[in-house]
Amino acid sequence: MIGNLVRLLCKCVLFTKYRMFACIVTFNVSHTSVLYSRYLSLRAFRPATCYIEPEFATVGDLSGGKDVDVYSASLEHNDRAILDGDKEGYVKIFCKKGTGTIIGCCIIAGRAGELINEVTLAMKHGISLDGIGRNIHCYPTTGESVMGCGLQIINSKWKLLK
């Protein structure tokens, strides 16, 4: 599992760009005994966080490909990140092509471990990226970057109507 995370980390971010203070990989693994099939169905929704400066968090499938749409939002224009002076990072959400069905997410941000939870919850309960975009978020928060990805898919549908 850790090998997979490191491989995904190398795909999403260049190590040389960020200072590494500590790298603690956490996996939210249940210690209760469950049926193996139940475990397989839930493992796609298990987030992982690497505590570096800034944090790196992932959930789901990040392999990409031709059948995947990628929506991303940079923290450069996020008002909370600007106020905190922590503008490094981005949110990338991977969806099935032509739909808002979320299949994975990669976040680089000061509090990425906290931001990934909204996407994990949406994946687990079948909420589309449109739903995240239509949800009201507090202002100013870094979580608006996740909402920004949702607004991108909503805006792309408006372009199709024109």
Secondary structure per residue as TSV (DSSP state, phi and psi in degrees):
chain	resnum	aa	ss	phi	psi
A	1	M	-	360.0	-43.5
A	2	I	H	-65.6	-36.4
A	3	G	H	-61.1	-39.9
A	4	N	H	-64.0	-41.1
A	5	L	H	-64.8	-43.0
A	6	V	H	-63.7	-40.3
A	7	R	H	-62.7	-42.1
A	8	L	H	-67.9	-36.9
A	9	L	H	-61.4	-42.2
A	10	C	H	-67.6	-30.0
A	11	K	H	-71.7	-34.9
A	12	C	H	-92.3	-23.5
A	13	V	S	-150.3	148.2
A	14	L	-	-86.4	124.3
A	15	F	G	-59.3	-34.2
A	16	T	G	-67.3	-19.2
A	17	K	G	-77.8	-26.1
A	18	Y	S	-116.2	144.3
A	19	R	B	-80.4	132.8
A	20	M	-	-102.6	112.5
A	21	F	S	-90.3	-51.7
A	22	A	-	-151.1	143.5
A	23	C	-	-125.4	102.7
A	24	I	-	-117.3	116.1
A	25	V	E	-94.4	126.3
A	26	T	E	-117.1	136.3
A	27	F	E	-122.1	128.5
A	28	N	-	-82.5	82.7
A	29	V	-	-101.2	128.9
A	30	S	-	-74.9	136.7
A	31	H	-	-94.2	0.9
A	32	T	S	-84.6	153.7
A	33	S	-	-82.2	126.4
A	34	V	-	-130.2	163.3
A	35	L	-	-64.5	145.8
A	36	Y	H	-60.9	-38.3
A	37	S	H	-65.3	-36.8
A	38	R	H	-64.9	-39.7
A	39	Y	H	-61.2	-43.7
A	40	L	H	-63.8	-36.7
A	41	S	H	-72.9	-25.7
A	42	L	H	-93.1	-17.8
A	43	R	G	-67.7	-22.1
A	44	A	G	-68.5	-19.8
A	45	F	G	-102.7	16.2
A	46	R	-	-94.9	110.4
A	47	P	-	-76.0	158.1
A	48	A	E	-135.2	141.4
A	49	T	E	-128.9	136.2
A	50	C	E	-113.1	118.3
A	51	Y	-	-87.3	85.7
A	52	I	S	-118.4	-175.3
A	53	E	B	-111.2	102.8
A	54	P	S	-79.1	168.8
A	55	E	E	-68.3	156.3
A	56	F	E	-127.6	124.3
A	57	A	E	-131.9	143.5
A	58	T	E	-137.5	158.4
A	59	V	E	-154.6	142.9
A	60	G	E	77.3	-156.1
A	61	D	-	-94.6	123.6
A	62	L	-	-113.5	15.4
A	63	S	-	-70.7	-23.2
A	64	G	-	73.0	-149.0
A	65	G	-	119.0	-174.2
A	66	K	T	-76.0	-25.5
A	67	D	T	-94.5	25.3
A	68	V	E	-130.5	135.1
A	69	D	E	-99.6	137.6
A	70	V	E	-115.5	126.3
A	71	Y	E	-115.4	129.8
A	72	S	E	-134.8	150.2
A	73	A	E	-137.2	128.7
A	74	S	E	-85.8	151.2
A	75	L	G	-82.2	-5.8
A	76	E	G	-57.3	-32.7
A	77	H	G	-107.4	7.4
A	78	N	-	-82.4	123.0
A	79	D	H	-62.0	-37.8
A	80	R	H	-66.7	-41.4
A	81	A	H	-63.3	-37.9
A	82	I	H	-65.5	-44.7
A	83	L	H	-61.9	-39.2
A	84	D	H	-80.2	-10.6
A	85	G	T	70.6	27.4
A	86	D	-	-124.8	65.1
A	87	K	-	-88.5	-0.1
A	88	E	-	-76.8	133.1
A	89	G	-	127.2	178.2
A	90	Y	E	-162.3	169.0
A	91	V	E	-122.3	128.3
A	92	K	E	-123.3	126.6
A	93	I	E	-119.8	130.0
A	94	F	E	-103.0	126.7
A	95	C	E	-124.7	156.1
A	96	K	E	-61.8	140.9
A	97	K	T	-55.3	128.4
A	98	G	T	78.8	-1.8
A	99	T	S	-127.0	174.4
A	100	G	-	-101.3	12.4
A	101	T	-	-71.1	116.9
A	102	I	E	-78.7	129.0
A	103	I	E	-114.0	-13.3
A	104	G	E	-174.2	166.4
A	105	C	E	-154.0	143.7
A	106	C	E	-132.4	125.0
A	107	I	E	-128.3	129.6
A	108	I	E	-116.2	114.0
A	109	A	E	-166.8	166.2
A	110	G	T	-58.7	-34.4
A	111	R	T	-125.9	47.1
A	112	A	H	-61.0	-34.2
A	113	G	H	-61.8	-26.4
A	114	E	H	-87.0	-32.6
A	115	L	H	-73.0	-30.7
A	116	I	H	-67.3	-21.4
A	117	N	H	-64.3	-36.8
A	118	E	H	-63.2	-41.8
A	119	V	H	-70.2	-40.0
A	120	T	H	-60.7	-45.0
A	121	L	H	-62.6	-42.1
A	122	A	H	-62.6	-43.1
A	123	M	H	-62.8	-45.2
A	124	K	H	-64.1	-35.4
A	125	H	T	-104.7	11.3
A	126	G	T	72.3	24.9
A	127	I	-	-83.2	129.2
A	128	S	-	-77.8	169.9
A	129	L	H	-64.8	-29.6
A	130	D	H	-58.7	-43.2
A	131	G	H	-61.5	-39.4
A	132	I	H	-65.9	-40.0
A	133	G	H	-66.8	-31.6
A	134	R	H	-85.4	-10.8
A	135	N	S	-74.3	138.8
A	136	I	-	-78.4	127.1
A	137	H	-	-110.1	149.6
A	138	C	-	-65.5	152.0
A	139	Y	S	-124.8	136.7
A	140	P	S	-90.6	129.7
A	141	T	-	-136.8	157.4
A	142	T	T	-69.8	-24.0
A	143	G	T	-61.6	-17.4
A	144	E	H	-63.9	-19.7
A	145	S	H	-66.8	-37.3
A	146	V	H	-65.2	-43.6
A	147	M	H	-61.7	-35.9
A	148	G	H	-59.0	-37.0
A	149	C	H	-65.0	-39.7
A	150	G	H	-64.8	-38.3
A	151	L	H	-66.8	-29.9
A	152	Q	H	-63.4	-42.6
A	153	I	H	-70.5	-35.8
A	154	I	H	-63.7	-45.4
A	155	N	H	-64.1	-34.1
A	156	S	H	-66.3	-31.0
A	157	K	H	-72.7	-33.2
A	158	W	H	-66.1	-36.5
A	159	K	H	-63.7	-32.8
A	160	L	H	-69.5	-27.6
A	161	L	H	-75.9	-23.5
A	162	K	-	-70.7	360.0
